[in-house]
Amino acid sequence: MPTQSHQPVWWKVIVGMLLILVQVKNHVLPSANLLKANNEAEQLGMYIAMVALIGLGCWLVYSGIKPIWRKNG
């Protein structure tokens, strides 16, 4: 059985952090030319998409650094 690497998967960490940072920046400092919601349903959908992308980014970062904590059994 091949040995597992204890190195982080850097592309997952970088892509995850970019997803998180872009979504947080757009939420805190929205740009004037970003899409604007016309009604409450669109606003809710945009908020759910933001939360989903932040969740995906957190999962990518976690799965990228998980090999560091993994121990040989």
Summary of the structure (lengths in Angstrom):
residues: 73
radius of gyration: 17.0
end to end distance: 12.4
largest distance: 56.1
contacts: 160
relative contact order: 0.26
helix: 67%
strand: 0%
